[in-house]
Amino acid sequence: MAVGMSGPRARGEAVVRPAEVPDGDTAAGIGSGGQALDPDDLPDGLVVADETGRIICFNSAAARITAVPRAAALGRPLEHALPLEDLKGRRWWELTDPYGGLATRVGQPERNLLLPGGREVLVSARYVRESPTGPVRRLVVSLRGTEARRRNERSDAELIATVAHELRSPLTSVKGFTATLLAKWERFTDDQKRLMLETVYADANRVTRLITELLDISRIDSGRLELRRQPVDLSAAVERHVQALTAAGQDPARFLVRTCQPLPVVWADPDKVDQVLGNLLENAVRHGEGTVTIEVAPAPAKSDEKGTAVTVSDEGPGIPEESMARVFTRFWRGSKRGGTGLGLYIVKGIVEAHGGTITVGRGPGGGAEFRFILPVSTPAYMK
């Protein structure tokens, strides 16, 4: 690296212009009339070295991420101020050789590097040249902390652990009962065989539901949740779910359905709507107490659009105030009565994919109250 002395500019900082922002980004829209961008306005660390390899810009985010004071970095050779190493202990600046390496290189992709003391940073670089193969005029380095990536890694590890735990129980049951039936089929009565096969069927459905949840999470997180919209009667959908719960053994007197007519016609994915209603009603029955009240009424949606609101409340102990902010996050569980803790996260993703909103609070009876609003979303060709 060339480290010949070249005095820093006034106040020791470079003027950062749009062409010098890493990864091809520009400052367009941040300033007006071609004004320069203040490096301290950037959320990520920004380090700029001149043609001699000395630092002429070191913003406040870079100082925070690297724990290197700005005054200790400005004017120093880049490799001395930021002695970065890869995970194998090799000096990164010697490996990449931005000033003396291939003249066709335009930068370095983001990678995880280490500072002295083991501090991890995510580093990417952009080489600014006078011409496509000319010498490096500026070296622009972007720095990011690793906290967000660590959180994602912990979340992924927790998801894997949850899936493994939830799959082990039903698969053990399926394997045990099928092995027993195959080995001793003639020894069991028809009623015993039916009971074991019903158990296998129920556990197989449990595995299928878990796999469906995982696929939904993947699609929600990647923004690829597909909606097949058609007219949906939310009142009829609620009645259908209540009938299914009573047919499964719930007391019909436990449910109170209120519908305020007329309701606007909502265009939504009926399967996804059923998934939302099923999850909210199942939670109210499993974790709540007393009467489960479901109200369906017209309501304004986002951007003054018409919509329909569905409110599900119970008379149980409700959700503690300190937990309400975490209700729609992954792995949140309202009680120890089973479940993966993924259902409400998926519910929120489905509602928001429809352009709707969902909230949680305390109902009139003291229990939990969930309210979601779906906009009409009439297709453009029908407006």
C-alpha positions in Angstrom: 0.0 0.0 0.0 1.3 3.5 -0.8 1.6 5.5 2.3 3.4 8.7 1.2 2.5 11.7 3.3 -0.3 13.9 2.0 -1.9 16.4 4.4 -5.6 16.0 5.3 -8.0 18.5 4.1 -9.5 21.3 6.2 -10.8 19.9 9.5 -9.3 16.6 8.5 -12.3 15.4 6.6 -13.2 14.8 3.0 -16.3 16.1 1.2 -18.2 12.9 0.4 -19.9 13.2 -2.9 -22.5 10.9 -4.4 -20.1 9.0 -6.6 -18.0 8.0 -3.6 -20.6 6.3 -1.5 -20.0 2.5 -1.3 -21.7 -0.2 -3.4 -22.8 2.2 -6.1 -25.3 4.1 -3.8 -25.6 7.8 -4.2 -26.7 10.6 -2.0 -29.5 11.6 -4.4 -32.6 12.6 -2.5 -30.7 13.2 0.7 -29.6 16.7 -0.2 -30.9 19.2 -2.7 -29.1 21.1 -5.4 -26.1 18.8 -5.4 -25.2 19.5 -1.8 -22.6 17.2 -0.2 -23.6 14.5 2.2 -22.5 14.8 5.8 -20.7 11.5 6.6 -22.1 11.6 10.2 -25.6 11.3 8.8 -24.9 7.8 7.5 -26.1 4.9 9.7 -23.1 2.7 8.7 -19.4 3.4 9.3 -17.7 5.3 6.5 -13.9 5.5 6.0 -12.3 7.2 3.1 -8.6 7.1 2.2 -6.9 9.3 -0.4 -4.6 8.2 -3.2 -1.7 7.7 -0.8 -3.7 5.5 1.6 -4.2 8.0 4.4 -7.6 8.4 6.0 -9.3 11.7 5.2 -12.8 10.8 6.4 -13.8 8.8 9.5 -17.4 9.3 10.4 -19.0 8.9 13.9 -20.5 5.5 13.0 -17.1 4.2 12.1 -15.7 5.4 15.4 -18.5 3.7 17.3 -18.3 0.4 15.4 -14.5 0.1 15.6 -14.0 1.7 19.0 -11.2 3.8 17.3 -11.4 7.5 18.1 -11.8 9.8 15.1 -8.8 11.8 16.0 -6.6 8.7 16.2 -7.7 7.6 12.7 -7.6 10.8 10.6 -4.3 11.3 8.7 -3.0 7.8 9.5 -2.4 5.1 6.9 -5.5 3.0 6.6 -3.7 -0.3 7.4 -2.4 1.2 10.7 -5.6 2.8 11.8 -7.7 -0.3 10.9 -5.4 -3.4 11.1 -8.1 -5.7 9.8 -7.5 -9.5 9.7 -9.6 -12.3 8.2 -10.8 -15.2 10.3 -7.6 -17.1 9.5 -5.4 -14.3 11.0 -4.2 -12.9 7.6 -3.8 -9.1 7.2 -6.7 -8.0 5.0 -5.0 -5.0 3.4 -2.0 -7.1 2.4 -4.3 -9.7 0.8 -6.5 -7.3 -1.1 -3.7 -4.7 -2.0 -6.2 -2.1 -3.2 -3.5 0.4 -4.4 -1.1 -2.0 -6.0 -3.3 -4.9 -7.1 -5.1 -5.6 -10.3 -6.1 -2.4 -12.0 -9.5 -3.8 -13.0 -10.8 -4.3 -9.5 -13.6 -2.1 -8.4 -13.9 -3.1 -4.8 -14.3 -5.9 -2.3 -17.7 -7.6 -1.3 -18.8 -7.5 2.3 -17.1 -10.0 4.6 -16.6 -10.6 8.3 -13.2 -9.3 9.6 -11.5 -8.8 12.9 -9.9 -5.9 14.6 -7.3 -6.2 17.4 -9.0 -7.6 20.5 -11.3 -9.8 18.5 -13.9 -7.1 17.6 -15.9 -8.3 14.6 -16.9 -5.9 11.8 -18.6 -6.4 8.4 -16.4 -4.6 5.8 -16.9 -3.8 2.1 -14.8 -1.5 -0.1 -15.1 0.5 -3.2 -12.2 1.6 -5.4 -12.7 5.0 -7.0 -10.5 5.4 -10.0 -9.9 8.3 -12.5 -10.4 5.8 -15.3 -11.6 2.2 -15.5 -8.0 0.9 -15.2 -6.3 4.0 -13.7 -4.8 4.3 -10.2 -7.0 4.4 -7.1 -7.9 8.0 -6.4 -10.1 7.2 -3.3 -10.7 4.0 -1.3 -14.1 4.1 0.3 -14.8 1.5 3.1 -18.2 0.7 4.6 -18.3 -0.7 8.1 -21.2 -2.4 9.8 -21.6 -4.0 13.2 -22.3 -7.7 13.6 -25.1 -7.4 16.2 -28.0 -7.7 13.6 -26.4 -10.7 12.0 -25.8 -12.3 15.4 -29.5 -11.8 16.2 -30.5 -13.4 13.0 -28.2 -16.4 13.7 -29.6 -16.8 17.1 -33.2 -16.6 15.7 -32.3 -19.2 13.1 -30.8 -21.5 15.7 -33.8 -21.1 17.9 -36.1 -22.0 15.0 -34.1 -25.1 14.2 -34.2 -26.2 17.9 -38.0 -25.6 18.0 -38.6 -27.5 14.8 -36.5 -30.4 16.0 -38.3 -30.5 19.3 -41.8 -30.3 17.8 -41.0 -33.0 15.2 -39.5 -35.5 17.5 -42.6 -36.2 19.5 -45.1 -36.9 16.6 -42.5 -38.8 14.6 -41.6 -41.0 17.5 -45.3 -41.7 18.0 -45.8 -42.5 14.3 -42.8 -44.8 14.1 -43.7 -46.6 17.3 -47.3 -47.3 16.4 -46.6 -48.3 12.9 -43.8 -50.6 14.0 -46.1 -52.2 16.6 -48.9 -52.7 14.1 -46.6 -54.2 11.5 -45.1 -56.6 14.0 -48.2 -57.7 15.9 -51.1 -56.9 13.6 -53.0 -60.1 14.4 -52.9 -59.6 18.2 -54.9 -56.4 18.2 -58.7 -56.0 18.0 -60.2 -53.7 15.4 -60.9 -51.0 18.0 -57.2 -51.1 19.1 -56.0 -50.9 15.5 -58.4 -47.9 14.9 -57.1 -46.1 18.0 -53.5 -46.5 17.0 -54.2 -45.5 13.4 -56.1 -42.4 14.5 -53.2 -41.4 16.7 -50.8 -41.9 13.7 -53.1 -39.8 11.6 -53.3 -37.0 14.2 -49.5 -36.9 14.6 -49.0 -36.9 10.8 -51.3 -33.8 10.6 -49.3 -32.2 13.4 -46.1 -32.6 11.3 -47.9 -31.3 8.2 -49.0 -28.2 10.1 -45.5 -27.5 11.3 -44.0 -27.8 7.8 -46.7 -25.5 6.6 -45.8 -23.0 9.3 -42.1 -23.2 8.3 -43.0 -22.6 4.6 -45.2 -19.6 5.6 -42.4 -18.1 7.7 -39.9 -18.5 4.8 -42.3 -16.8 2.4 -43.2 -14.0 4.8 -39.6 -13.2 5.6 -38.6 -13.2 1.9 -41.7 -11.2 0.8 -42.8 -14.1 -1.4 -46.2 -14.9 0.2 -48.6 -15.4 -2.6 -52.2 -14.3 -2.3 -55.0 -15.7 -4.5 -57.6 -13.0 -4.0 -61.3 -13.6 -4.5 -64.4 -12.3 -2.7 -64.5 -13.5 0.9 -67.5 -13.4 3.3 -65.7 -12.9 6.6 -69.0 -13.3 8.6 -69.6 -16.7 6.9 -65.9 -17.7 7.5 -66.3 -16.9 11.2 -69.5 -19.0 11.5 -67.7 -21.9 9.8 -64.9 -21.9 12.2 -67.2 -21.7 15.2 -69.2 -24.7 13.9 -65.9 -26.6 13.5 -64.9 -25.9 17.1 -68.3 -27.0 18.4 -68.3 -30.1 16.3 -64.9 -30.9 17.9 -66.4 -30.8 21.4 -66.5 -27.2 22.4 -69.6 -25.9 24.2 -71.6 -23.9 21.6 -72.6 -21.5 24.5 -69.0 -20.5 24.8 -69.1 -18.5 21.5 -70.8 -15.2 20.8 -70.8 -13.9 17.3 -71.8 -10.4 16.5 -72.1 -9.1 12.9 -72.8 -5.6 11.9 -74.4 -5.5 8.4 -73.9 -4.5 5.7 -70.3 -5.5 5.3 -68.2 -4.5 2.3 -67.0 -7.2 0.0 -63.4 -8.0 0.8 -61.1 -9.4 -1.8 -58.6 -11.7 -0.1 -57.1 -15.2 -0.1 -59.7 -17.4 1.5 -57.2 -20.0 2.7 -55.0 -17.4 4.3 -58.1 -15.8 6.0 -59.1 -19.2 7.3 -55.5 -19.6 8.7 -55.8 -16.3 10.5 -59.3 -17.0 12.0 -58.3 -20.5 12.9 -55.2 -19.4 14.8 -57.0 -16.5 16.7 -60.0 -18.7 17.7 -57.8 -21.6 18.7 -55.7 -19.3 20.9 -58.8 -17.8 22.5 -60.2 -21.3 23.3 -56.9 -22.8 24.4 -55.4 -19.9 26.4 -58.5 -17.9 27.3 -61.5 -18.5 29.5 -65.2 -17.7 29.6 -67.1 -16.5 26.5 -65.2 -16.0 23.3 -66.7 -13.1 21.5 -66.2 -12.6 17.7 -67.3 -9.3 16.2 -67.4 -8.6 12.5 -68.0 -5.0 11.4 -67.1 -2.5 8.7 -64.1 -0.3 9.4 -61.8 2.1 7.7 -58.6 0.6 6.5 -55.3 2.3 5.5 -55.4 5.3 3.2 -59.1 5.9 3.9 -60.0 2.7 2.1 -63.0 0.7 3.3 -62.5 -2.6 5.0 -63.8 -5.1 7.5 -62.6 -5.6 11.1 -62.7 -8.8 13.0 -62.3 -8.7 16.8 -61.7 -11.9 18.8 -61.8 -11.5 22.6 -62.1 -13.8 25.7 -62.6 -13.4 29.4 -59.4 -15.0 30.6 -56.4 -13.4 32.4 -55.3 -11.6 29.3 -51.8 -10.8 28.2 -49.5 -8.8 30.5 -48.8 -5.3 29.4 -45.1 -5.9 29.3 -45.6 -8.8 26.8 -47.9 -7.1 24.3 -45.0 -5.7 22.3 -43.7 -9.2 21.8 -47.0 -11.0 20.9 -46.4 -11.0 17.2 -42.7 -12.0 17.3 -41.3 -15.5 16.7 -41.5 -18.0 19.5 -43.8 -15.9 21.8 -46.0 -18.2 23.9 -48.8 -16.9 26.1 -48.7 -19.9 28.3 -47.1 -23.3 28.8 -49.9 -25.2 27.0 -47.9 -26.2 24.0 -47.5 -24.7 20.5 -44.5 -23.5 18.6 -44.9 -19.8 19.2 -45.0 -19.2 15.5 -48.7 -18.8 14.9 -49.2 -15.1 15.7 -46.1 -14.2 13.8 -47.6 -15.9 10.7 -51.0 -14.2 11.4 -49.4 -10.8 11.4 -47.5 -11.6 8.2 -50.6 -12.7 6.4 -52.7 -9.7 7.5 -50.0 -7.3 6.4 -49.5 -9.1 3.1 -53.2 -8.2 2.5 -52.4 -4.6 3.3 -54.2 -4.8 6.6 -53.4 -4.2 10.2 -53.6 -6.3 13.4 -53.5 -5.2 17.0 -53.7 -6.7 20.5 -55.1 -5.3 23.7 -57.3 -6.1 26.6 -60.9 -7.0 25.9 -64.1 -5.8 27.8 -64.1 -9.0 29.8 -60.4 -8.6 30.9 -59.0 -11.2 28.5 -56.9 -10.8 25.4 -58.4 -9.0 22.4 -57.1 -9.4 18.9 -58.4 -7.1 16.1 -57.5 -7.2 12.5 -58.7 -5.1 9.6 -58.6 -6.3 5.9 -59.1 -3.6 3.2 -61.6 -4.2 0.5 -58.8 -4.4 -2.1 -61.1 -4.4 -5.1 -59.3 -5.3 -8.3 -58.5 -2.3 -10.5 -60.6 -3.7 -13.4 -63.7 -3.6 -11.2 -63.3 0.0 -9.9 
